Amino acid sequence: MVNLQAPRRSSSIGALFTLLASVLLVAFPAAGEPLSDLRTVLQRFQARGSFTVSAALQVNGDSKGVAGARAGSTTFEAETGPAGLMIRVSPAALDAAENEAERKKRNPNNLTPTRTAMAALTLFDVIDALDAAAMLLNDLDGATLIAQTPSTHAGKIATLLRIKVKSTLAGTSSRFVNEPTIELRVWIDSNGLPVAAERDSSYSASILFIKAGNVRKERWELVTAGDRLYVSHNEQEDRASVVGKGIVSSRSVTYVPK
């Protein structure tokens, strides 16, 4: 006698395994998928329109144990668009910086808070702040996902991505310089938009008994404006050490659209 039920049973088991596999794929997505989704979102922000901000910069630090030697503040405006990037500093700030330089010539112990603040921020810092999407996309190039966990930001539900960033620092192949450790953390809101990011970078080198290192912590609060993802507030702290001596410096910048 031929068993006509066997094929049906085999077909049912196969269908069951197919269904189970589909459920597992939904429950446990591929590790690289969150980074791919984040790249897709960031690529939407082309930052082609004109954009102007006013900025307030504050720096603090300890230089050779002299209190206030690396403290200062200033303000400026930045405008970006089809014509490029322009940074405007007020006449009052320029006069203050010039007067500080003159006083410094007469007495090297005189402090220069305005000049100190101006020197603490680079052109690339401003570029990154005005186009945060491009900054994050650069970090994601060659990056790998460490973990994806539920989190909160500003009291709202968010998803936290921990990402290992590929170092592009030249010279790390040397036996004296260790490969930097860089971790990026990005908070994603319920709409899939990045609302904050942090980056921890650790650098170290040693020659004989001389050791040097630097740990940098950066944080950005992210906001959208049209086709742009920009930084509304940025904080950075550097802790450098050489032969047991340490220098700590920090800065904060707030950007307000005009």
C-alpha positions, 0 to 999 in steps of 0.5 A, a space after each residue: 500500500 502506498 502512503 499518500 500522507 507522507 509527502 503532505 507531512 514533509 511539505 508541512 514540516 518544510 513550511 514550518 521551518 521556513 516560517 520559523 526562520 522568517 520569525 528569527 530573522 525579524 527578531 534578530 536582524 543582521 548586525 550590520 543593518 542598524 549602521 546601514 539604516 543610519 547611513 541611509 538617514 544621514 545621506 538624506 541631509 545634503 546640507 546644500 542650502 544656505 545656513 547661518 549661525 551665531 556661536 558662543 565658545 567657552 574654553 577651560 584648562 590647566 596649563 602647567 598648574 597656572 589657574 586660568 591660563 587656558 580659560 577664555 571665551 568669545 563669539 562669532 558667526 558662521 555662514 555656509 552655502 553654495 558660496 562656501 564657508 564664511 566666519 565673521 568675528 565682531 570688531 569688539 572681539 578682534 580689538 580684544 584679541 589685539 589688545 591682549 597680544 600687546 599686553 602679553 608682549 609687555 608682560 608674558 604673565 598676562 592672560 589672553 582669554 579671547 585669543 585662547 578661545 579663538 585658538 581652541 576651535 579649528 575650521 574643521 570643528 565649525 565645518 563638522 558642526 554645520 554639517 553633522 551628517 557628513 561628519 558622522 558618515 565619515 566615522 561610519 566608513 569602515 566602522 563596525 557595530 558593537 551593540 544596539 540597546 534601548 536608551 533615552 535622550 532628553 527624557 524620550 525613548 531612543 535607541 543607542 548604537 555603539 560603534 567601533 570607528 576605524 582609525 585613519 591616524 597615520 603612523 600607527 604601524 610604528 612599534 612606538 605608537 599604539 593603534 587608537 581606540 575610537 568608539 562612537 555612540 549615536 542616539 536614534 529617536 523614534 523617528 529614526 533620526 540621530 539626536 545626539 552622539 558621543 565619541 571617545 578616542 584614546 591615543 598612546 605611544 611609548 619610547 623606552 621609559 617615556 609614555 604619552 597618551 591622550 583621551 578625548 571625549 566629544 559630545 554633540 547635540 543634533 538638530 535638523 533644519 531643512 536639508 541639514 543636520 547640525 550641532 546645537 551644542 558641542 563639548 570636548 574634553 582632552 586629558 593628556 599625560 606625559 611622564 606622569 604629568 597631566 594636562 586637562 582642557 575642555 571647550 563647549 560651543 553653542 550654535 544658534 541658527 539666525 
